[in-house]
């Protein structure tokens, strides 16, 4: 069965209990496939292949056909059609409001991403949009403006432009074109993804280049640091564990709508 999230956001946990590890989150309007049920919990798979448990009351069964939403925005608002003539708007802070007509209450059509035809992905825009999330607290498994982990931040920003992207840092590291690295001068283009790994371990951290040696990432909170030891925001731990960088090729990305439709 296919279902979509009806809460502002829902927790996705490793086991069917509230105290289990938070592995990710679902956003209002996000579609999942229900794999099994342990009432009141259900085991689901997201459009990017991530699996976990959530509560059934957070979901609504999809009756068939393509997803029935046209607009989904990760930074500002989520707009979705209601069961009445009104349009429901989920504000950034989580408040649900109703507007009768799109032109009412200053409704701005340009504030939303049209998933049916998202614009070409821009790595530079992703880096710029990441700046809007500075100081958002770090939350393990988080991928909303209420709390983000490192890979959640990256996925959040791809989805904000209307594209699907893997959930975990090690999965994200398998995408994109590897960039040759000058070990004596670690400088990259805006929107390049930087990956970090302890020796003998799996890639555990990801950041977004702001151009040059500076990058933005979720670590304690969303913040800016540098790979250049001469900068005041240099973090030795990150420099020591930096492993490689990837540049995303827009033509390889899959839109959220296409990804959801393949569930």
Backbone bond lengths (Angstrom), bond angles and torsions (degrees), N, CA, C in turn:
res aa  C-N    CA-C-N  psi(-1)  N-CA   C-N-CA  omega(-1)  CA-C   N-CA-C  phi
1 X - - - 1.460 - - 1.523 109.88 -
2 X 1.333 115.39 144.96 1.461 122.41 175.51 1.530 107.96 -102.44
3 X 1.324 116.33 137.98 1.463 121.31 178.66 1.521 108.58 -141.02
4 X 1.334 116.07 164.03 1.457 119.26 175.00 1.521 110.02 -129.65
5 X 1.309 115.12 153.69 1.465 122.03 -177.57 1.527 109.77 -73.03
6 X 1.326 116.72 131.19 1.469 120.89 -179.47 1.523 111.87 -110.10
7 X 1.330 118.23 -5.54 1.457 121.27 175.58 1.527 109.03 -88.30
8 X 1.331 116.79 164.59 1.463 119.90 174.73 1.517 109.32 -52.96
9 X 1.311 116.67 -45.42 1.459 122.82 167.38 1.515 107.51 -158.17
10 X 1.329 116.40 154.89 1.460 121.83 -178.13 1.521 109.23 -127.33
11 X 1.337 115.90 145.79 1.460 120.52 179.91 1.528 110.45 -80.56
12 X 1.331 115.00 140.10 1.459 121.67 175.77 1.529 106.53 -113.91
13 X 1.340 116.54 114.45 1.459 120.79 -171.12 1.532 112.01 -113.26
14 X 1.336 114.84 158.33 1.459 120.99 -176.79 1.528 111.98 -71.44
15 X 1.329 117.11 -27.62 1.458 122.52 179.30 1.523 109.48 -135.77
16 X 1.319 115.89 166.66 1.460 121.48 -175.50 1.527 111.41 -83.05
17 X 1.305 115.65 61.98 1.474 121.17 175.48 1.530 108.37 -159.36
18 X 1.328 115.47 151.21 1.463 120.78 -174.87 1.529 112.69 -66.46
19 X 1.328 117.07 -26.03 1.458 119.93 -178.19 1.526 113.19 -86.17
20 X 1.329 117.47 -1.88 1.466 120.85 -179.19 1.517 110.98 -71.84
21 X 1.321 116.02 162.08 1.461 122.25 -179.44 1.524 111.15 -56.79
22 X 1.333 115.89 133.65 1.457 121.74 173.94 1.527 107.79 -81.00
23 X 1.333 117.11 112.91 1.461 119.90 -176.07 1.523 112.64 -96.76
24 X 1.334 116.55 -26.44 1.459 120.64 177.78 1.523 107.98 -171.70
25 X 1.319 115.85 -171.32 1.454 121.32 178.43 1.524 109.55 -139.80
26 X 1.337 115.77 157.86 1.449 122.56 172.31 1.521 108.01 -108.07
27 X 1.322 116.51 144.11 1.456 122.33 178.70 1.522 108.56 -102.16
28 X 1.335 116.73 149.55 1.461 119.62 177.96 1.529 110.18 -51.66
29 X 1.335 115.66 129.93 1.450 120.70 -179.15 1.506 114.18 92.83
30 X 1.351 118.03 -12.54 1.461 120.90 -178.38 1.527 110.52 -73.73
31 X 1.315 116.49 135.99 1.461 121.95 -176.75 1.522 111.95 -96.26
32 X 1.329 115.70 145.55 1.460 122.26 179.04 1.530 108.78 -140.38
33 X 1.328 115.66 161.20 1.464 121.09 170.67 1.523 108.30 -103.26
34 X 1.329 117.66 128.09 1.460 121.92 176.86 1.529 108.43 -81.10
35 X 1.335 116.16 120.95 1.457 121.36 -177.11 1.520 112.57 -95.28
36 X 1.333 116.95 -35.47 1.461 120.79 178.44 1.526 108.68 -162.25
37 X 1.326 115.66 169.69 1.469 119.81 -176.87 1.518 110.18 -132.53
38 X 1.331 115.04 134.59 1.463 123.08 170.83 1.521 105.78 -129.65
39 X 1.328 115.02 71.69 1.460 122.54 -169.83 1.538 112.51 -40.03
40 X 1.359 116.96 133.16 1.465 128.23 3.75 1.534 114.18 -88.48
41 X 1.334 117.73 16.10 1.458 121.70 -179.47 1.528 110.41 -97.56
42 X 1.333 115.79 152.71 1.462 121.58 173.09 1.528 109.23 -131.96
43 X 1.327 115.15 142.74 1.463 122.10 176.03 1.527 106.96 -92.40
44 X 1.342 117.44 122.09 1.460 120.83 -173.14 1.524 111.14 -126.82
45 X 1.330 115.11 159.77 1.464 122.40 173.06 1.525 108.26 -119.78
46 X 1.333 117.22 131.06 1.460 121.04 179.26 1.522 110.54 -82.69
47 X 1.339 116.02 174.28 1.460 120.17 -178.01 1.523 112.66 -64.61
48 X 1.332 118.21 -20.68 1.463 120.04 179.29 1.531 111.71 -102.63
49 X 1.353 116.16 16.33 1.458 120.43 172.67 1.512 116.01 88.17
50 X 1.334 118.45 5.97 1.455 121.58 179.84 1.525 109.72 -82.19
51 X 1.322 117.56 140.15 1.459 121.21 -177.16 1.521 111.64 -122.64
52 X 1.327 115.92 151.01 1.447 120.99 178.19 1.516 111.05 177.87
53 X 1.328 115.92 177.10 1.459 122.33 -179.62 1.528 110.84 -99.51
54 X 1.319 115.80 138.67 1.461 121.54 170.42 1.525 107.83 -140.05
55 X 1.321 116.69 169.57 1.461 120.74 -179.37 1.529 110.15 -83.81
56 X 1.327 116.08 139.41 1.452 120.67 -176.66 1.529 111.59 -62.05
57 X 1.346 117.20 -32.31 1.460 118.14 -177.91 1.531 112.51 -68.29
58 X 1.340 117.06 -10.38 1.465 120.97 177.18 1.525 111.46 -85.00
59 X 1.344 116.56 -5.75 1.458 121.32 -174.09 1.520 111.72 -121.07
60 X 1.331 114.83 160.88 1.460 121.80 171.80 1.530 107.25 -132.54
61 X 1.336 116.21 133.95 1.456 121.00 -177.88 1.538 110.03 -68.08
62 X 1.325 115.58 133.54 1.461 121.34 177.96 1.522 108.71 -86.78
63 X 1.332 116.60 131.63 1.466 121.13 -171.12 1.525 113.97 -84.08
64 X 1.307 119.11 -4.05 1.455 120.41 178.52 1.509 111.94 128.12
65 X 1.326 115.46 164.95 1.453 120.05 -178.48 1.515 111.40 81.98
66 X 1.308 115.97 -175.75 1.461 120.63 179.01 1.523 110.14 -71.07
67 X 1.317 118.37 157.63 1.466 120.68 174.91 1.524 110.58 -50.52
68 X 1.331 116.09 137.98 1.458 120.14 -171.59 1.512 113.77 -93.49
69 X 1.356 118.25 15.30 1.450 118.75 174.68 1.517 109.04 -104.39
70 X 1.317 115.99 152.11 1.460 121.31 177.61 1.524 111.47 -110.46
71 X 1.324 116.04 -26.64 1.448 118.57 -173.35 1.528 110.37 -127.82
72 X 1.305 115.49 134.29 1.455 120.88 177.93 1.516 107.47 -146.87
73 X 1.305 117.27 120.06 1.456 121.02 -175.00 1.505 109.10 -125.80
74 X 1.327 117.42 133.83 1.456 121.41 -172.81 1.525 113.45 -96.74
75 X 1.318 118.17 -21.59 1.452 119.03 -176.38 1.521 113.41 -96.28
76 X 1.336 116.83 -44.24 1.452 119.15 -171.80 1.533 112.55 -101.68
77 X 1.327 115.56 -64.59 1.457 119.36 -174.88 1.516 109.34 -146.66
78 X 1.315 116.24 163.75 1.462 121.51 169.90 1.519 107.63 -117.94
79 X 1.314 116.13 122.89 1.462 120.59 178.34 1.516 108.57 -107.69
80 X 1.303 116.89 133.65 1.455 119.58 179.16 1.529 108.85 -150.68
81 X 1.335 117.83 148.86 1.460 120.52 -177.97 1.517 110.97 -71.48
82 X 1.331 116.18 136.17 1.457 120.56 178.13 1.515 111.22 -91.85
83 X 1.327 116.24 -179.73 1.458 120.68 178.43 1.515 111.10 -84.28
84 X 1.314 116.85 3.23 1.457 122.16 178.06 1.530 107.47 -126.50
85 X 1.332 118.49 176.93 1.469 120.30 -176.59 1.532 113.47 -65.38
86 X 1.320 116.99 -15.55 1.456 119.35 -178.03 1.525 111.70 -74.16
87 X 1.281 116.33 162.37 1.457 122.45 171.66 1.511 107.84 -105.49
88 X 1.321 116.52 131.72 1.457 120.75 179.62 1.524 109.03 -95.11
89 X 1.295 116.60 136.02 1.459 120.84 -178.82 1.517 109.27 -125.78
90 X 1.321 116.34 122.81 1.449 121.90 175.85 1.519 107.94 -93.51
91 X 1.340 116.11 110.48 1.451 120.16 -176.74 1.526 110.13 -73.78
92 X 1.319 114.50 164.82 1.458 120.99 -177.51 1.522 112.27 -53.40
93 X 1.335 116.75 -41.66 1.455 119.87 -175.20 1.529 112.42 -81.58
94 X 1.320 117.07 1.26 1.451 120.09 175.87 1.517 114.52 100.07
95 X 1.339 117.61 1.75 1.458 121.05 179.34 1.517 110.29 -80.70
96 X 1.318 117.75 128.55 1.457 122.07 178.75 1.518 109.26 -92.44
97 X 1.324 117.47 123.30 1.462 121.70 179.17 1.522 109.26 -124.50
98 X 1.328 116.25 165.81 1.458 121.48 -178.52 1.517 109.06 -122.88
99 X 1.331 117.72 138.04 1.448 121.08 171.90 1.516 108.07 -127.93
100 X 1.329 117.17 140.61 1.457 121.60 -174.97 1.518 112.05 -75.81
101 X 1.321 116.66 -42.07 1.455 121.19 -179.87 1.528 108.66 -131.88
102 X 1.331 116.69 149.34 1.467 119.07 -179.14 1.518 114.10 -54.95
103 X 1.344 117.15 -30.93 1.462 118.26 -177.23 1.523 112.60 -81.23
104 X 1.336 117.61 -9.35 1.458 120.82 -179.64 1.524 111.44 -74.09
105 X 1.301 115.66 154.80 1.467 123.16 171.60 1.536 112.89 54.61
106 X 1.336 115.42 34.86 1.449 118.27 175.90 1.511 114.14 67.63
107 X 1.327 117.86 27.16 1.466 121.19 -179.50 1.525 109.48 -59.14
108 X 1.317 116.66 125.34 1.460 122.22 -176.30 1.522 109.75 -112.81
109 X 1.338 115.71 106.19 1.464 120.37 -177.25 1.526 111.40 -59.21
110 X 1.333 117.30 -31.24 1.472 120.56 -177.00 1.519 112.85 -73.88
111 X 1.348 117.08 -7.87 1.465 120.14 -178.65 1.527 112.02 -82.47
112 X 1.327 117.02 3.61 1.456 120.66 -174.66 1.527 110.97 -124.54
113 X 1.305 114.58 151.39 1.457 120.86 176.29 1.525 108.90 -95.53
114 X 1.331 117.46 124.45 1.458 121.49 178.13 1.522 107.60 -84.36
115 X 1.335 115.85 107.75 1.458 119.81 -176.00 1.520 112.85 -69.29
116 X 1.332 117.75 -18.16 1.459 119.13 -179.14 1.526 111.28 -72.92
117 X 1.323 117.40 -22.07 1.465 120.80 177.59 1.523 109.36 -155.49
118 X 1.351 117.28 71.51 1.462 119.48 -179.05 1.522 111.08 -64.74
119 X 1.328 118.02 148.77 1.464 120.25 177.86 1.520 110.10 -67.42
120 X 1.329 118.13 162.75 1.467 120.44 177.35 1.521 110.86 -54.87
121 X 1.324 116.13 137.69 1.454 120.25 -178.14 1.526 110.98 -64.19
122 X 1.326 116.28 137.95 1.460 122.35 179.39 1.522 109.57 -123.11
123 X 1.340 117.20 114.05 1.460 121.17 177.66 1.524 110.55 -65.49
124 X 1.306 116.12 -36.79 1.470 119.53 179.01 1.525 110.65 -63.96
125 X 1.338 116.42 -42.81 1.459 119.81 178.05 1.522 110.40 -62.67
126 X 1.334 117.21 -38.81 1.464 120.31 178.12 1.525 110.78 -58.13
127 X 1.333 117.06 -44.63 1.462 120.55 179.22 1.520 110.83 -62.88
128 X 1.325 116.69 -40.15 1.463 120.39 179.75 1.522 111.16 -67.53
129 X 1.340 116.78 -41.04 1.462 120.44 180.00 1.528 111.63 -67.74
130 X 1.321 116.65 -29.93 1.461 120.06 178.15 1.523 110.66 -60.46
131 X 1.318 117.14 -29.74 1.465 121.07 -179.54 1.527 111.54 -64.62
132 X 1.347 116.87 -25.49 1.465 120.18 177.85 1.521 112.16 -69.04
133 X 1.346 116.40 -13.74 1.462 120.91 -175.85 1.528 112.84 -104.35
134 X 1.313 117.82 6.91 1.463 120.78 178.12 1.532 110.72 -53.21
135 X 1.318 116.21 136.13 1.477 127.11 179.18 1.523 113.49 78.50
136 X 1.350 119.38 -3.39 1.474 118.65 172.34 1.528 107.63 -58.34
137 X 1.319 119.01 131.47 1.472 120.56 -175.44 1.516 113.28 -66.97
138 X 1.328 115.27 152.07 1.458 121.23 175.46 1.530 108.48 -77.91
139 X 1.328 115.65 128.52 1.458 121.98 174.69 1.524 107.38 -133.39
140 X 1.315 117.13 120.41 1.464 121.07 177.97 1.523 109.52 -57.87
141 X 1.333 116.96 122.88 1.461 121.18 -178.53 1.512 113.88 85.48
142 X 1.332 118.03 -3.58 1.457 120.81 -175.68 1.514 113.15 -78.79
143 X 1.326 116.07 144.06 1.463 120.34 174.11 1.533 110.80 -147.63
144 X 1.350 115.76 37.25 1.453 121.69 174.88 1.519 108.48 -128.57
145 X 1.335 115.84 172.13 1.463 120.20 178.98 1.523 111.94 -69.30
146 X 1.331 117.53 -6.14 1.462 120.68 176.64 1.528 111.24 -86.60
147 X 1.327 117.37 -12.39 1.455 121.48 179.95 1.514 110.17 169.82
148 X 1.339 116.79 136.66 1.458 121.86 -175.73 1.519 110.32 -136.04
149 X 1.340 116.15 146.14 1.457 118.29 164.70 1.526 107.49 -100.73
150 X 1.339 117.85 178.91 1.468 119.71 -170.56 1.519 112.53 -61.51
151 X 1.332 116.90 -47.26 1.457 119.54 -178.84 1.526 111.44 -77.16
152 X 1.338 116.70 -26.76 1.461 120.74 174.68 1.517 111.15 -63.18
153 X 1.332 116.78 -38.40 1.465 121.43 176.87 1.528 110.11 -60.02
154 X 1.332 116.29 -46.96 1.461 120.57 -178.68 1.525 110.79 -64.56
155 X 1.336 116.82 -47.98 1.460 119.83 179.82 1.525 111.13 -61.52
156 X 1.319 116.35 -43.05 1.462 123.60 177.98 1.530 110.44 -51.33
157 X 1.337 116.29 -44.59 1.459 120.56 -174.48 1.528 112.11 -76.14
158 X 1.320 117.42 -32.28 1.460 118.80 173.09 1.525 109.94 -66.40
159 X 1.321 116.56 -43.81 1.455 120.66 179.88 1.519 111.17 -65.08
160 X 1.319 116.49 -31.65 1.463 120.58 179.55 1.525 110.53 -61.31
161 X 1.332 116.49 -29.55 1.468 119.67 177.55 1.529 112.24 -92.46
162 X 1.354 115.91 0.63 1.457 119.42 175.37 1.512 115.08 97.81
163 X 1.349 117.49 18.21 1.463 120.55 -175.86 1.521 112.12 -123.12
164 X 1.321 114.92 145.18 1.456 121.96 176.20 1.521 109.21 -78.83
165 X 1.340 116.11 149.05 1.458 120.86 178.53 1.519 108.26 -155.37
166 X 1.345 118.37 147.00 1.467 120.39 -178.25 1.526 112.52 -56.61
167 X 1.338 115.88 160.84 1.463 121.27 -173.14 1.528 113.91 -87.86
168 X 1.335 118.62 -47.53 1.469 121.07 -173.10 1.524 111.77 -94.53
169 X 1.343 115.81 155.80 1.463 120.42 -177.53 1.522 112.09 -58.69
170 X 1.341 117.90 -41.60 1.460 119.90 -178.14 1.525 111.41 -67.33
171 X 1.337 116.52 -30.37 1.464 120.16 175.95 1.537 110.45 -73.20
172 X 1.325 115.77 -41.32 1.456 120.21 178.90 1.522 111.25 -63.02
173 X 1.340 116.32 -31.46 1.464 120.86 -179.35 1.522 112.32 -68.36
174 X 1.325 117.71 -14.25 1.455 121.21 179.81 1.523 112.31 -87.28
175 X 1.322 117.11 -1.77 1.464 121.52 -179.76 1.527 109.91 -106.00
176 X 1.315 115.96 164.28 1.453 120.33 173.44 1.517 114.88 83.22
177 X 1.321 114.79 175.40 1.456 123.72 -178.80 1.522 109.11 -99.55
178 X 1.340 116.69 124.22 1.467 119.79 -178.57 1.519 110.43 -67.70
179 X 1.335 115.34 137.05 1.459 122.04 -176.60 1.524 109.45 -100.74
180 X 1.336 118.59 129.89 1.468 120.12 175.26 1.532 110.08 -57.97
181 X 1.318 116.59 136.49 1.459 121.47 -174.77 1.523 110.45 -111.81
182 X 1.319 115.88 130.76 1.464 122.61 171.62 1.521 106.96 -94.77
183 X 1.320 117.64 104.56 1.464 121.95 -172.95 1.525 112.74 -61.79
184 X 1.322 117.45 -23.40 1.470 119.39 -179.37 1.528 112.30 -87.44
185 X 1.342 115.83 -12.50 1.466 119.10 -179.71 1.527 108.52 -148.89
186 X 1.300 115.90 90.99 1.462 121.11 -176.60 1.522 109.57 -84.36
187 X 1.330 115.32 94.41 1.457 120.94 179.50 1.527 108.79 -134.15
188 X 1.340 114.74 140.86 1.457 119.75 -173.69 1.523 110.15 -139.15
189 X 1.331 115.91 173.28 1.454 121.50 177.57 1.525 110.52 -88.25
190 X 1.334 115.28 157.57 1.465 120.12 177.10 1.526 110.19 -56.58
191 X 1.319 116.03 132.57 1.453 121.00 176.25 1.513 114.75 89.51
192 X 1.344 118.21 -7.36 1.463 119.07 172.33 1.524 108.76 -64.12
193 X 1.320 117.25 145.31 1.464 121.72 178.49 1.521 109.53 -97.10
194 X 1.313 116.85 130.07 1.459 123.13 -178.32 1.523 108.30 -109.12
195 X 1.329 116.79 135.72 1.463 120.97 -175.57 1.525 111.14 -121.46
196 X 1.341 114.34 150.00 1.457 121.62 -172.51 1.524 109.28 -133.28
197 X 1.340 115.11 141.87 1.466 119.36 -173.71 1.524 109.83 -154.46
198 X 1.329 116.27 134.73 1.460 121.36 172.15 1.525 109.04 -80.34
199 X 1.335 119.00 146.82 1.467 121.42 -178.60 1.531 111.90 -53.37
200 X 1.325 115.82 130.37 1.453 121.07 177.67 1.511 114.85 76.34
201 X 1.336 117.57 3.28 1.463 121.73 -178.49 1.522 110.38 -113.15
202 X 1.330 114.79 173.21 1.455 121.52 176.07 1.527 109.51 -80.42
203 X 1.326 117.66 150.60 1.468 120.82 175.10 1.525 108.78 -53.06
204 X 1.326 116.24 129.34 1.462 120.25 -171.79 1.529 114.01 -120.15
205 X 1.336 117.23 -8.74 1.466 118.12 -173.92 1.516 109.66 -148.11
206 X 1.352 115.70 148.55 1.453 122.11 177.88 1.520 109.02 -138.78
207 X 1.326 115.62 146.46 1.462 121.98 178.26 1.521 108.77 -137.98
208 X 1.325 116.19 165.51 1.464 122.56 179.55 1.524 108.24 -113.91
209 X 1.321 116.54 124.63 1.465 120.21 179.58 1.524 110.62 -67.49
210 X 1.331 115.47 139.06 1.463 121.74 173.66 1.522 110.54 -100.79
211 X 1.315 115.88 10.11 1.452 121.18 -176.12 1.518 109.59 97.78
212 X 1.323 117.54 139.53 1.455 120.44 -176.49 1.517 110.74 70.77
213 X 1.314 116.43 -134.63 1.466 120.71 -176.49 1.521 113.34 -100.04
214 X 1.326 117.52 -5.38 1.467 119.58 -176.70 1.528 111.37 -91.00
215 X 1.323 114.34 150.69 1.454 120.59 -178.36 1.522 108.97 -146.18
216 X 1.318 115.61 158.89 1.465 122.20 176.73 1.521 107.64 -117.05
217 X 1.330 116.05 139.50 1.464 120.17 -176.08 1.524 109.46 -158.93
218 X 1.343 115.10 166.10 1.459 121.04 176.19 1.519 108.45 -98.84
219 X 1.319 115.83 110.44 1.464 122.75 178.75 1.520 106.71 -153.04
220 X 1.316 116.90 102.94 1.472 124.50 -168.69 1.527 109.88 75.33
221 X 1.320 115.74 -47.36 1.460 123.58 171.52 1.524 106.28 -158.68
222 X 1.312 117.89 171.68 1.463 119.50 176.94 1.520 107.83 -73.25
223 X 1.314 116.07 119.91 1.459 120.95 -172.96 1.521 110.75 -147.19
224 X 1.330 115.59 169.40 1.454 122.99 178.95 1.520 109.37 -108.41
225 X 1.324 115.85 134.87 1.464 121.78 174.60 1.518 109.67 -138.05
226 X 1.327 115.85 179.27 1.458 120.40 -175.79 1.526 110.98 -133.82
227 X 1.335 115.48 151.54 1.461 121.93 173.49 1.529 111.37 -93.14
228 X 1.320 116.54 -2.10 1.469 122.13 -179.62 1.527 109.27 -94.85
229 X 1.312 115.79 117.32 1.467 119.94 -175.57 1.526 113.42 -65.55
230 X 1.311 118.19 -11.61 1.472 121.11 177.76 1.526 112.09 -84.36
231 X 1.330 116.92 -11.78 1.468 120.73 -179.96 1.519 110.72 -85.72
232 X 1.324 116.26 148.51 1.466 120.62 -178.35 1.528 112.09 -69.01
233 X 1.333 116.56 -23.11 1.475 119.52 179.87 1.530 111.90 -98.55
234 X 1.318 116.97 19.70 1.463 122.19 175.47 1.524 110.38 -65.41
235 X 1.352 115.51 137.75 1.464 120.24 175.51 1.522 108.17 -124.32
236 X 1.337 115.51 111.54 1.462 121.32 -175.56 1.525 112.27 -59.81
237 X 1.326 116.72 -38.98 1.466 119.91 -179.60 1.519 111.10 -57.32
238 X 1.319 117.08 -41.44 1.458 120.48 -179.63 1.528 110.85 -70.65
239 X 1.311 116.64 -39.57 1.469 118.79 178.54 1.528 110.74 -63.86
240 X 1.316 116.60 -39.31 1.463 120.59 -177.97 1.525 112.70 -70.20
241 X 1.324 116.70 -27.20 1.467 119.46 -176.49 1.531 112.78 -105.00
242 X 1.340 117.46 0.36 1.469 119.85 177.72 1.527 109.30 -60.96
243 X 1.340 115.83 130.65 1.463 119.76 -175.23 1.520 113.09 -116.47
244 X 1.347 118.10 -42.81 1.462 119.91 177.33 1.525 110.59 -168.05
245 X 1.337 114.92 177.40 1.461 121.49 179.37 1.515 108.89 -135.07
246 X 1.325 115.87 146.68 1.463 121.75 179.62 1.530 109.89 -126.19
247 X 1.315 115.69 144.51 1.466 122.33 174.73 1.520 107.44 -112.25
248 X 1.315 116.22 123.89 1.457 120.61 -176.22 1.525 110.26 -80.09
249 X 1.320 116.07 132.01 1.455 122.45 176.98 1.522 108.45 -94.08
250 X 1.330 118.21 111.35 1.479 121.24 -174.07 1.523 113.97 -51.75
251 X 1.333 116.85 -35.04 1.459 119.10 -176.03 1.523 112.53 -68.82
252 X 1.319 118.05 -13.34 1.469 120.56 -179.86 1.524 112.46 -91.19
253 X 1.321 117.18 -9.10 1.460 120.41 -176.22 1.519 111.73 -78.74
254 X 1.338 114.99 152.41 1.464 122.51 178.00 1.524 107.97 -112.23
255 X 1.329 116.74 132.95 1.458 119.84 179.91 1.526 110.53 -66.95
256 X 1.319 116.25 154.64 1.463 120.41 177.88 1.522 110.89 -59.89
257 X 1.328 116.65 -40.99 1.466 119.48 -178.19 1.518 110.73 -62.14
258 X 1.345 117.36 -44.47 1.465 120.73 177.76 1.522 110.49 -64.14
259 X 1.321 115.89 -39.52 1.455 119.88 -179.04 1.522 111.46 -66.09
260 X 1.340 116.48 -44.28 1.458 120.68 178.86 1.532 110.72 -62.51
261 X 1.333 116.72 -38.86 1.466 120.59 -174.45 1.520 111.50 -69.46
262 X 1.331 117.81 -15.77 1.470 121.08 -179.51 1.536 112.59 -95.00
263 X 1.328 116.84 3.09 1.453 120.05 178.19 1.518 111.11 -59.27
